[in-house]
Amino acid sequence: MDLESGAGLLHRLTSYEPGRGGDVPVDDPRGRHDLVPNDPGSRPTPMKAYHGLPAVPLPRELPAPGVSATSVLAGQRRPARPARSTVAPITRACASETRHCYRK
């Protein structure tokens, strides 16, 4: 692996080296020398923000699927293809918009 370009260079500049502390920057002008470990000001945002785009309200209630989960799991019935109104609340529950981040 070429340690002077591409992935090799990135590996060399960011890897641990015995004898050099984990918070001591590599002796290379291309390395970051102003990093303060665990500085709250340098943390990335906890979720994406889409500024300027309209919010799309999603349904909050799950509709009845019309078939029991046990009959589907037993292979006796097939559920119908889910409609957007079925998928939207699940997507909302899994999406970052419902996550909360608490920082000190």
Helices and strands as residue ranges (DSSP letters): H 6-14, G 40-42, H 69-73, H 84-94, G 96-98
